[in-house]
């Protein structure tokens, strides 16, 4: 502390090593003795931007996969002051790694009907440093919670949000922005910003997709985020449509015998029938009825245009429009007794009746034939314009007979991505980064080179020999000194290593203290300077002695500096 405890390093000191400036924030005074800052002090941090891209499958209404930015991170390449200059500290880059996931401990956004919760992880294992790359992937992971149904008549999440924004308003779904909140009062519609996380994307109660951070994310019928599970024709989530029979047809018989007792049987519904629908094509004075298996009328024996009758463990819903006498008959099921749907003739011709229903497969039944196939969509464009890339497509499994959804497992292997290559990438010259410093102290070396390479895929390059020689860039230097500071003193065991006595006992009293100076020269120093170093009792084993390191250091200088100069001289005199 040259000027006292009130002084700190000047805010303007960053990147300056040739003069130390001290600043007093209380008085605003800045002082300097114009002496260089101490060797090893950190100086400017050079920001290094890392951008990671990936592709995603096409969403609804898209035919091609899209490139999107996974993550953008700025790490710092550390530098320090050496001999009054701010230089690279020569340390290797440390790439980031993910920590373990936390628990899903964020509050669920909804008490019912499916909200969302999330867990997090951090890029701290280790933290990217010294220009290292950041972690790839998401730092937050979501899942569905509280998927049980709300009470009958409860307001939807969108309705609640609109009411909080403006009393008396209701959600408006006319916009293509599924995760924007639009509220309507009378004929006036206003945007209210992005919906809250966990809001359903659509008004359809059977569509579970939710908005998370302003984007619509798919949710399967299994209430799992990003699942593609769908309800099959039998009403089973993720099923293959093999647990029911689907019966459909039409009744066009010319039945003209009047009277309830003379009604003609359109279809006999066995036990387990459900999703039953009978519709008269056009208006008619004739109508439909429902009988028990013994012929007793349950629906249709009285002149009512609307009937709801609870029977056979279900509710039969009968609607006969008064103006047109067009009959619609539905039975949700499943039924627990045999029912007969009958046609009662009054006057005129039969307009035709279309029907369809399902029946649960019983143990005594021959199960339906199962054949499945993939429905595939258009391949996306290749993710790269040259070199090896990836193209993607969406696919879903369906039954071959009626094209209804089935589980992906029923169709077998799902191919949604494959490698692609539009053309080879051109060869190009590239100046490599400076290598890690060969020493942490004692005047190490860093090297770099200009190489010819070719892009293989978005993350890999391979060597090439096709770069134009006349386009090779020239660099001012391809070798430089680094970490030119004195090393800490240590006990000298190198002579023992040179005598090939690795691992042999050593008399600590025979050891001398030395250190490498800022020029890499070995200097013997008083043993007092090594007093904090424990004396070894055995000669260390290593593949590289100090002397061989020194030879290698000198050889690197020779090959990277002197050899190119000699080559230039030879070329010059040969040309002459």
N, C-alpha and C positions, 0 to 999 in steps of 0.2 A: 504494500500500500504506500505508494510514493507520496501521496498528498493527503492521506488521512482516510478515515472510515466513511466520510460523506461522499467520496468520489467513486464513481462507477465507470465502466468502460463506455466510451462515448458511443451514442447511437449511430454516429456517422463512421464508426471504425470498421464496419463490415467490409471485408475485402481488402483492407489496408493493413500491410504488415511492416512497411518500412519506417513508420513512426507510430508511437503509442500515444493516444489521446485519452485523457481522463476528464470526466464530466461531473459537475456537481449539480444535481437536479434542483436543489434548494435555491442556489444562487444563480444558476444558469452559466456558471463559469466553466470554461474548457481550458485545460492546461496540457502541455506536452514538453518533454525534454528533447524531442526530436530523435529519440533513440528507437531502434527497431523493437518490435514486439517480440517477446520471448519465443524461441523455437518450440514448436509443438502446440502452440496456442491455436485453437480453431479460428478460422476466418470465414470467408463466404461459403455458403452452401449452394451448390449448383443443383437446381431442380431438374429432375429427369422425369418426363411424362411417359407413362406406360398405358397403352390403350388395348383392351381385349375385345375382340368381336366374335360373334357366333351367329348361327342361323337358327330360325325357328320354323316350325311347321306352319303352313298357311292357315289363317283363321277364316271364319265364315266370310264368304264373298271374295276370297283371295285365291288365286291359282298358283302363285309362286311363293316360295320361301323368301323371307326377308332377312337382310342383314341388320343386326342391331348391336348396339354398344353394350357389352356386358358390364364393363367397369372401366373407369378412368382414374388413374392414381398418379400423384406426383410424389416421388421419393427424392431423397437428397443425397447427392454425391459429396461426401465430406472432404474438406480441404483443411490444411493447416499452414501455419507460418514457418518457413524455413529460410534462414539467412535473409530476412526482410522481404520474402516473396510469398504470396499465397499460392500454394501448389497442391496438387492431388496428393492425398495421404497414402495412396498406393494400396489401400486395403481392398480385399475382394468384395464384390457385391453380395449382399445377403438377401435372398428372395423370401418373400413373406409366406407364411403358412397359417392355415385356419386353426383357431382354437376349437375345443369341443362345443357342441350346441348347448345352449342353455335349456332350461325347461320351458314348456309352453305355459308361462305364468302370467301372460298379459290377460286382462279381463276379457271375457267373451263379449263381442259387440252386441249380441242379441240374447235375450233369455229363452227364445224359442224360434222355431222355423229356420234355424241355421244361421249362426253368426260366425265370426272368424276370430282366431287368436293366433299369436305368432311366438316364435322363439328366435334367438339371435346367436351369432358367433362373430368373433372379431379376428382381424388379420394380425394376430399377435404371437404366433407360434412358429417362427419368430416374427417380429415386426420387420417389414422390409426396410433395409437401410443401405446407405452407401451406393445408391443407384439401383438397388435390387428391385425386381418386379413385385408388384402387389399380388394379392391372392386373386384367383379367378373364380367367379361364381357369385352367388347372392349372400349377403350378410344377414338376411331375414327370411325365415321360412314360415309359411302360413298353413293353417288347417281349419277345417270346419268344426264348430262346436255347437252344443245345444240344438241338435237337429230335430228334436221332438216337435210335433205340431203345436201351434198356439191354440188357445181356446177358440171355439167357434165365435165368429164375429169380431175377433181382435183386429185392430188396425195393422196394416202392413208397415214395414220400416219406412218406406217412402212416404206413406200417409202421415206418419208421425213427424218426419222431417219437414214436410210441407206445412203442417199445422204449427210447428215451432217457428217457421220462417214468417208465416202469415196466417192469421186466423181465418178459417173458412175455406182455405185453398185445398185443392186435391191434386194428386200427381197427374202429369201429362206425359204420355209415352210417344208422341208423334215425332220426336227428334231421333236422328240416327246416332246421336251420342248417348250410348246406353248408360254411361256412368255419370252423366250430367243431370242435376236435379232441376226439373221444370215443373212449376206449379201453376195451376189454372184457377182463376176466380172468375166465374161467368165465362165470357169469351176471351178474356185477357190471359195470356200465357207469358210467364217471366222465368228466365233462368236464375237459379239460386246457387250456382257453383257446383262443385263435385259432390256426389253423394258420399255418405259415410261408409267406411269399410264394412263389408258384410251385407250391403244392400243388394237385393235381387236385381239382376240386369233387366229382366222383362216382367211384364204383368202376368204372364202365364204361370199359374200355380204349380204346374207340372215341370217347369223349367227351373233348375236349381242354381244356374250360373250366378256368380256374385261379383260385385265390384270390389277390387282391392287396389288402393292407391290410384284410383281413377281409371283402372283398366278392368274389362270384363274377363273373368277367369272361369273356365268350364268346371262344372261340378256334376259328377255322375249321379245316377239314381241311388248309388250307395252312399251318397253324401260325402264323397271323398274329393278333395280339390284336385283339379286337373285329371280326373278320371273320365274315361269315355264309356262307362257302364250305362247301358240303356235298358229300359223295360221291354221284355220280349212280348210276343203276341199273347202269351198266357198270363201276362201281368206280373211276371217275376223279374226282379231286378238282376241283370247280368245273366239271365237264363238263355236257353237255346230254342225255346218254343216247342220243346218235346214233352211237356207235361200237360198238354191239352190237345184236343181236336178242335179245329176251326171249321165250322159248317156254314156254308153260305149257299143261297139259291134264290129262286123266284117262284111264285105261285101264279099261274095264268089260266087255271082250269075254268071252263065255262060251266059253272055251277049255277043253276037257275031254280032250285027248289026252295021255296020260301019257308020261313019258320025257324025259331031258335032250335027246335028239336031236330031239324034237318040240316044243321050247319055242317059244312065240309071241313075235315081236318087238314090244315095247312102244314103243320109240323108238330111232331110229338117230341117234347123236351124231356130228356132223361134226367135223372138225379145228377146234380153237379153242374148244370147249365148256368152260364153267367155271361155278362155283357150281351144280353139278348136284345135284338133290335128288329122290329117289323115295321115297314113303312109302305103305305099305299101311295102309288105313283101319282095318281090324280084324284080329284074330288069325286065322290060317289055316294049314293044313298046306301050302298052296302057297307058293312063294317066288320071289324074283327072282334073276337071274344077270346077269353081264356077259360078253360075248363080243367077241373081235376081229372085224374085218370078215369074216374067212374062216370064222367059226363056232367057233373055238377058245375054250373057256371060260377066263376069267381069274378069275372069282369065281362061286361058287354051284355048283360041280360036286362039292364035298365037303361032308360033314355037319358044318360048323363054324358055330357061332352068331355068332362074331366073326371077321372077316377084314380084314386090311389088306394090299393088294397094290400094290407100286410098279410102275407100267406107264404107258405113253403120256405120259411126262413129268409124272406126277402120282401121287397116292396114292388108290386106291379104298378107301373105308371102308364095310364091310358089317356090319350088326348085325341079328341075328335073335334076339329075346328068347325065351329058352328056354321060359318058362311060357306065352306067348301066341303065339309064332311070328310076331310082328309085325315085318315087315322094314323097315329104314331103310337107304337106300343114298345115299351122298354122294360127290361127286367134285369137289374144289376146282378142278382145272384150272389153266390151259387145257391141253387135250389136244393132242398132236401126231400122233394117228392116229385113224381112225374106230373108234368103239366101238358095240356094240349092247346095249341093256338088254332082257332077255328074261324072260318069265313061264313058270315051270315048274309044270305041273299035277301034283298028287299026289292030292288028294281034296277034295270039297266045292266050293262055289261061289266065284266071284271076289269078294272083299270090296271091290274097287275100289282103284285105285292113282292117287294124285295126284302130278304131277311138274312141275317147272319148272327151267329152266336158261337160260344165256345163251351166245351165240356171237358172237365178234368178227366185225365186218363185214369181208368180204374185198373186194379191188378188183373182183372180178367180180360182186359182189352189187349188187342195187338197194338203196340205203340206205333205212332206215326213214323213214316220214313224220314230219315234225317239226312239231308244233303246241304252243304254250306259252300259259300263262295265269297271271295273278297270283292268289294266294290272299291276301286282305286280312282284317285283323282289325278289331274295333270301334274307331271313332274315340274318342279320349279326350275328356274334357270340355274346354271352352275354357279356356285358361290364365288368362284374366281374367274377372271377373264383369261388367265393363263396359268399353267401349272395344274397340279392336282387339286381338285375341290370336291365339294359334296353337293348333290341335289337331293331334294326331299319331296315327298308327296304324302297326302293323307290317305288312309284306308280304313274301311270298317267291314266287319263280317256280317253277312246276312244269310237267311235261309234261301235256298234255291227255289223252293216251291212258291212262296208268297212274298219274297223279298223283305220280310220283316227282320228286325235286328236280332243278332245272336252274339254270343261272347266271342272275343278274339281267339280264345283257346280252341273253339270248335273249328276254326278255319286253319289252324296250324301256324306255320311261320309267317310273321308279318314283315314285309319288306317296305320300309318307308324311307330309306335313304340308301344311296349308292355313290360310289366315287365317280367323278366325271373330269374331263379335261378338254377344254376348248382348243387349246394349242399349247405348245411349249413356251415357257417364258424366255425372253432374250437373256443372253449372258451380259453381265455388267461388272464394271470395276467397283470394288468396295474397299474403303479404308477401315480397317479393324479398330476396335477400341484399344486403348492402352492396356497392356497386360497388368496383372497384379504385380506390385513391386516385389522384386526378388529378395528384399530384406526389409525388416520392420525398422531397422536403424542401420547406421554405418554405411550409408551411401549405396543404395540398391539401384537396380536398373528396371526400367519399363520399356517394352518394345511394342511396335505396331507395324502393320504391313499393308500393302495394297494388293488385294487378291482378286482373281477372276472367279466369279461365282454365278450360279443360276438358281432361281427360285424353284423349289420343288413343290411346295404347298405353302399355305399362309404362314407356317411357323418354321419351315425347314429350308435350308439352302444347301446346294451341293457344289463341288468344285467344277470348273469348266475351263476350257482352253480356247474358247471362241471369242474372247473379248478383243475388240480392235486395239492393236498396239498403239496407234497414234492417239487414242482417246484415254490412255492410262493417265490418271491424275498424278501430278508430282506433289510430294509432301516435303515440307521444310526439314523435318526430322522424323526418323523412325526409331530412334533410341534416345532415352533421356534418363538422367539421374533422378532418384526419388529417395525420400526419407534420409536426407543428408543431415543427420543429427548424430551426436555421440550416443553410443549404446551404453547401457549400464554395465558396470564392471562385473566380471565373473571369473570363476576359477578356470585356469587353463588346463584342459585334459587332452588337447589335440596331439601332443607329442606321443602320448600313449596309443592313441588311435593309429598314428602313422606307423607304429611298431607292431600293429596287428595284435594288440592285446585287449581286444574288446571283451568286456565283462570281467576281466581279471581284477583281483583286489589291488587297491592302491593305497599308498601311505599318504594320508591327507597332509602331513607335514611337508611333503615335497612339492605341493601345488603352489603355483604363483598366481597372482591376480593380474588380469589384463582387461583391456576393453578396445573396441573398435571406435576410432574417432569418426568425425563427420565425413572424412574422405575415404573411409573403409580401411584405414591402416591400423594394423594391430600394434598396440602400445602396451608395454608392461607398466603397471602402476603399483603404488604401495598396497600391500595386503590389507591395510586399514580400509580401503574402499570396498573390499569384498566382505566386510565383517557381517553384513546382513544376509550373505549367501551361505547356505549350508554346504560344507565341503563334502563332495562325493567320496564314498568308500570303495567304489568300483568304477572302472573306466566305462563310460557310457558306450552303448552300441548304436551306431548310426551309419547310414550308407554314404554320408557325405561329410568329410572333414572340413575344417576351416580352410586348409590350404587348397583342397580341390575346389571349394566354393570360390576362393579367390581366383584360381586359374580359370574357372568357368566364367566368372565375372569379367575377367580381362578378355577372354575369348569372345564373349558376346559383344564387347566394344569393338574388337577387331573385325568380326564378321559383319556387324551392322554399320560400321562407319568406314573403316579403312578399305575393306574389300570393294565396296561400290566405287570408292575413289580410284583404286587401282584399275578397276574395269573401265572407268571413264578415260583414264590416261591411255590404256592400251587401245581402246577404240579410236581415240583421237590420233595416235601415232599410226595406227593401221590405215586410217582414212588418208593420212598425209602421204 
